[in-house]
Amino acid sequence: MITLKVLVVDNEEESSAEILDTLKDFTVNFPFSFEKFVYEPIHTNSGERALEIIDEVHPDIILLANGLSGMRGIKVLEQINTRKIDTQVVMITSHASLELAVKATTQGAYDFIVKPFNALELKTSIEKVTKHLFLLRMTRKLNTEGKQIRFQFLSVLSHELKAPLNAIEGYLNMLKDKSFGESVDDYKTMIDRSLTRIEGMRNLIFDLLDFTKIESQVASRNMEKVNVTEIAKISIDTLTPTAIQKDISVHLFAEEFSEMMADKTDLEIIFNNLISNAIKYNQQGGSTTIRVEKKNGKMCISVSDTGIGMTKDDLTKLFNDFVRIRTPKTKNISGSGLGLSIVKKIANLYNGSVSVDSEPEKGSTFSVILPLE
């Protein structure tokens, strides 16, 4: 729910009362917005007081009548323009002052309402200015944040791919020059390291593809009844070789059939990311526990580990895009910094949530809650 502050500047009691009464319970929904808009009205009958309120609360929308006692509405509009604030003005005018309304729109007013107006006319104008304000703000946000995301995207891509490519190139040149002998066995360590680097690059590319798909919301979701336990088992099987290398035991506690309506790929991404992290950031010889259960109309998924854990400061930024926790213990662990961000975005698509409980040197538990309906 998005609350917009609406400043009503009108000295006529009847029209002011109608506006305030209409805004009290009025809501607007757009198909391109995940949240509905509600309105918080503020009223004054003075142009001078309106400017004070504007400086104090920065209203989102201003409904401004011209025929005010003291400073006229058109003068208030001129003062609003000098402040360069993020607001939209709708002039309230009478039939006799349509020329004034046209003049006001040329000076920055978005629209005007002609008195006498009814509730439907007022709601239509409010809905129109709300849509304009929302799209304007979204455009600004994309222009600023979009550039930052692209910069981060390219920085991560170049940094994470450059280092492994250089290493693989070096190992291949050693093989080509037979620097360490004639037998393939002489280069086993280098081959193993190259394969590890290639796996890291492949995982990065998969993360970036998942990230861009979810961010763009282009792909349609194939919603069907899926067995969450079965998806968890497949993820465990896929990551078992990695767990064996670190001598980590993996345990699953779940009903044989825990079903819900979901896109199978979404759940695979959630399990793969959480279980992979529980193995990567675990202690040698540690354990990972996955639980899947239905509780209070929700699908509850948790993945726990006995790993290195995190501080409270680390937890505050953990689910942001391109964030990796940098410590001496994680410096040799590869990753894009996107996995947990993607998990959170998927949970949000299902109106669900993600949380984490962690303690340094003791481990972490990640919990994903998805409504069944």
C-alpha positions in Angstrom: 0.0 0.0 0.0 1.3 3.4 -1.0 0.1 6.5 0.8 0.1 9.8 -1.1 -0.3 13.0 0.8 -2.8 15.3 -0.8 -2.8 19.0 0.1 -6.3 20.6 -0.5 -6.0 24.4 -0.7 -9.6 25.7 -1.0 -11.6 28.3 1.0 -15.0 27.1 0.0 -16.4 24.9 2.7 -18.7 22.8 0.4 -16.1 21.8 -2.2 -13.4 21.3 0.5 -15.7 19.0 2.5 -16.6 17.0 -0.7 -12.9 16.5 -1.6 -11.9 15.4 2.0 -14.9 13.0 2.2 -14.1 11.5 -1.2 -10.4 11.0 -0.4 -11.1 9.4 2.9 -11.8 5.9 1.6 -10.7 6.3 -2.0 -8.1 3.8 -3.4 -6.6 3.4 -6.8 -5.2 0.2 -8.4 -3.1 0.0 -11.5 -2.2 -3.3 -13.3 1.5 -2.2 -13.5 1.8 -1.6 -9.7 1.9 -4.3 -7.1 0.4 -2.0 -4.4 -2.7 0.1 -4.2 -2.7 3.8 -3.6 -4.5 5.4 -0.7 -4.7 9.1 0.2 -3.9 11.2 3.3 -5.6 14.6 2.9 -4.4 17.8 4.5 -6.6 21.0 4.2 -6.0 24.7 4.4 -7.9 27.7 3.1 -4.9 30.0 2.9 -2.3 30.3 0.2 0.3 31.5 2.7 -0.3 28.5 5.0 -0.3 26.2 2.0 3.3 27.2 1.2 4.3 26.5 4.9 2.7 23.0 4.7 4.4 22.3 1.4 7.8 23.1 3.0 6.9 21.0 6.1 5.4 17.8 4.6 6.2 17.8 0.9 2.8 16.7 -0.4 2.6 14.4 -3.4 -0.5 16.0 -4.9 -1.8 19.5 -4.4 -5.5 20.4 -5.2 -5.2 24.2 -5.5 -8.1 26.7 -5.8 -7.4 30.1 -7.2 -10.0 32.2 -5.3 -8.3 32.2 -2.0 -8.2 34.9 0.7 -4.8 36.5 0.7 -2.4 35.0 -1.8 -4.2 33.8 -4.9 -3.8 30.2 -6.2 -1.9 31.2 -9.3 0.7 33.0 -7.1 1.0 29.9 -4.9 1.6 27.9 -8.1 4.4 30.3 -9.0 6.0 29.8 -5.6 5.6 26.0 -5.9 7.5 26.1 -9.2 10.4 27.9 -7.5 10.7 25.2 -4.9 11.2 22.5 -7.5 9.6 19.8 -5.4 8.4 16.4 -6.5 4.7 17.1 -6.5 1.8 17.4 -9.0 -0.7 20.3 -8.9 -4.3 20.1 -10.0 -6.1 23.5 -10.2 -9.7 23.9 -8.9 -11.5 26.5 -10.9 -14.9 27.7 -11.9 -16.5 28.0 -15.3 -15.7 31.7 -15.3 -12.0 31.1 -14.9 -11.3 28.5 -17.5 -8.8 30.9 -19.1 -7.0 31.1 -15.8 -7.0 27.3 -15.6 -5.3 27.1 -19.0 -2.8 29.6 -17.9 -2.1 27.5 -14.8 -1.4 24.4 -16.8 1.1 26.3 -18.9 2.8 27.2 -15.7 3.2 23.6 -14.5 -0.3 22.5 -13.2 -1.0 19.0 -14.4 -4.7 19.2 -14.7 -7.7 21.3 -13.5 -11.2 20.5 -12.1 -14.1 22.7 -12.9 -16.6 23.7 -10.1 -19.1 22.5 -9.4 -17.8 18.9 -9.7 -19.1 15.6 -8.5 -17.3 12.7 -6.7 -16.8 10.8 -10.0 -15.2 13.7 -11.7 -12.9 14.2 -8.7 -12.0 10.5 -8.5 -11.2 10.5 -12.2 -8.9 13.5 -11.9 -7.2 12.0 -8.8 -6.7 8.6 -10.6 -5.2 10.4 -13.6 -2.7 12.5 -11.6 -1.8 9.5 -9.5 -0.9 7.5 -12.6 1.1 10.4 -14.0 3.0 10.8 -10.7 3.7 7.1 -10.3 5.0 6.7 -13.9 7.1 9.9 -13.6 8.7 8.7 -10.4 9.3 5.2 -11.9 11.0 6.8 -14.9 13.3 8.8 -12.7 14.1 5.8 -10.6 14.9 3.7 -13.7 17.1 6.5 -15.1 19.2 6.6 -11.9 19.0 3.0 -10.5 19.1 1.4 -13.9 22.5 3.0 -14.7 23.8 1.8 -11.3 22.5 -1.7 -11.9 24.1 -1.8 -15.3 27.4 -0.6 -13.9 27.2 -3.2 -11.1 26.3 -5.9 -13.6 29.2 -5.1 -15.9 31.6 -4.8 -13.0 30.7 -8.2 -11.5 30.8 -9.8 -14.9 34.2 -8.4 -15.9 35.7 -9.1 -12.4 34.3 -12.6 -11.9 35.1 -13.8 -15.5 38.4 -12.1 -15.9 40.2 -13.9 -13.1 39.2 -17.4 -13.9 39.8 -16.9 -17.7 43.3 -15.7 -16.9 44.0 -18.7 -14.7 42.7 -21.2 -17.2 44.7 -19.5 -20.0 47.8 -19.8 -17.9 47.2 -23.5 -17.2 46.6 -24.2 -20.9 49.8 -22.5 -21.8 51.7 -24.6 -19.3 50.1 -27.7 -20.8 51.0 -26.5 -24.3 54.6 -25.9 -23.4 54.7 -29.1 -21.3 56.3 -27.0 -18.5 55.8 -29.8 -15.9 56.3 -32.9 -17.9 55.1 -35.1 -20.7 52.3 -37.0 -18.8 48.8 -35.8 -18.4 49.0 -36.8 -14.7 51.7 -34.1 -14.2 48.9 -31.5 -14.8 46.1 -33.1 -12.8 46.0 -30.3 -10.3 45.9 -27.6 -13.0 43.1 -29.5 -14.8 41.1 -29.8 -11.6 41.5 -26.1 -10.9 40.5 -25.2 -14.4 37.3 -27.3 -14.2 36.5 -25.6 -10.8 37.0 -22.2 -12.5 34.7 -23.1 -15.4 32.0 -24.3 -13.0 32.2 -21.0 -11.2 31.8 -19.1 -14.4 28.9 -21.3 -15.4 27.2 -20.7 -12.1 27.7 -16.9 -12.5 26.1 -16.9 -15.9 23.1 -18.9 -14.6 22.7 -16.4 -11.7 22.8 -13.5 -14.1 20.2 -15.2 -16.4 17.9 -15.8 -13.4 18.4 -12.3 -12.1 17.6 -10.6 -15.4 14.6 -12.9 -16.0 13.1 -12.1 -12.7 13.9 -8.4 -12.8 12.4 -7.9 -16.3 9.4 -10.1 -15.4 9.3 -11.1 -19.0 9.0 -14.9 -18.5 5.6 -16.2 -17.7 5.3 -18.5 -14.7 4.2 -22.1 -15.4 2.0 -22.6 -12.3 1.2 -26.2 -11.5 0.9 -28.5 -8.5 4.4 -29.5 -7.6 5.9 -31.8 -5.0 8.2 -29.5 -3.0 9.9 -32.5 -1.2 10.8 -34.1 -4.6 12.4 -30.8 -5.8 14.4 -30.6 -2.6 15.6 -34.2 -3.1 16.8 -33.4 -6.7 18.7 -30.3 -5.5 20.4 -32.4 -2.8 21.4 -35.1 -5.3 22.8 -32.4 -7.6 24.9 -30.9 -4.8 25.9 -34.1 -3.1 29.3 -34.3 -4.9 30.2 -30.9 -3.6 29.2 -31.9 -0.1 31.3 -35.0 -0.2 34.4 -33.0 -1.1 34.0 -31.1 2.2 32.8 -34.1 4.2 29.5 -32.4 4.9 26.5 -34.5 5.7 23.1 -33.4 4.3 19.8 -34.3 6.0 16.3 -33.8 4.7 13.2 -33.7 7.0 10.0 -33.6 5.0 6.7 -35.3 4.3 6.9 -37.5 1.2 4.3 -35.4 -0.6 4.4 -31.7 0.3 2.5 -30.1 -2.6 1.7 -26.5 -3.6 0.9 -24.5 -6.7 4.1 -23.0 -8.0 6.5 -22.7 -10.9 8.9 -25.7 -10.5 11.8 -23.7 -11.8 11.3 -21.1 -9.0 11.5 -23.7 -6.3 14.6 -25.3 -7.9 16.3 -21.9 -7.8 15.5 -21.5 -4.1 16.7 -24.9 -3.1 19.8 -24.8 -5.3 20.9 -21.4 -3.9 20.2 -22.1 -0.3 21.7 -25.7 -0.2 24.7 -24.6 -2.3 25.4 -21.8 0.2 24.9 -24.1 3.2 27.7 -26.3 1.7 30.0 -23.6 0.5 30.0 -21.6 3.7 30.1 -24.6 6.0 33.0 -26.0 8.1 34.9 -29.1 6.9 33.0 -32.1 8.3 29.9 -30.0 9.1 26.3 -30.7 8.4 23.4 -29.2 6.5 19.7 -29.7 7.4 16.8 -29.0 5.1 13.2 -29.0 6.4 10.0 -28.8 4.3 6.7 -28.6 6.1 3.2 -27.1 5.7 2.2 -24.9 8.6 -0.8 -22.5 9.0 -1.6 -22.5 5.3 2.0 -21.8 4.3 4.9 -23.8 2.8 7.8 -23.5 5.2 11.3 -24.2 3.8 14.4 -23.9 6.0 18.1 -24.7 5.3 20.5 -24.8 8.2 24.2 -25.2 8.4 27.0 -25.5 10.9 29.2 -23.0 9.0 31.1 -19.8 9.5 28.0 -17.7 10.2 27.6 -14.0 9.9 27.5 -10.8 12.1 24.4 -8.7 12.5 25.9 -6.0 10.3 26.4 -8.6 7.5 22.7 -9.6 7.8 21.4 -6.1 7.0 22.8 -6.1 3.5 22.7 -9.9 2.7 19.7 -9.9 0.3 20.8 -6.9 -1.8 21.9 -7.3 -5.4 25.5 -8.1 -6.0 26.4 -8.3 -2.3 29.0 -10.7 -1.1 30.2 -10.9 2.5 33.9 -10.3 2.5 35.9 -12.0 5.3 39.2 -13.9 5.4 37.1 -17.1 5.5 35.1 -16.2 2.3 37.8 -14.7 0.1 38.4 -18.0 -1.7 34.7 -18.8 -2.2 33.4 -17.8 -5.6 30.0 -16.3 -6.2 28.1 -13.6 -8.0 26.5 -12.0 -5.0 23.1 -12.6 -6.7 21.9 -15.9 -5.3 20.1 -14.7 -2.1 18.8 -11.6 -3.9 17.2 -13.9 -6.5 15.7 -16.1 -3.7 14.1 -13.0 -2.1 12.7 -11.8 -5.4 11.1 -15.1 -6.1 9.6 -15.2 -2.6 8.2 -11.7 -3.2 6.6 -12.9 -6.4 4.6 -15.4 -4.3 3.8 -12.8 -1.6 6.2 -14.8 0.6 9.2 -13.9 2.8 12.8 -14.8 3.4 14.6 -14.5 6.7 17.9 -15.6 8.2 19.2 -16.3 11.7 22.9 -16.5 12.0 25.7 -16.5 14.6 29.5 -16.3 13.8 31.3 -19.6 14.0 28.0 -21.5 14.8 26.1 -21.4 11.5 23.1 -20.0 9.8 19.4 -20.9 9.1 17.6 -19.5 6.1 13.8 -19.7 6.1 11.5 -19.2 3.1 7.8 -18.9 3.8 5.4 -19.2 0.8 1.6 -18.9 1.1 -0.2 -22.0 -0.2 -3.0 -19.9 -1.6 
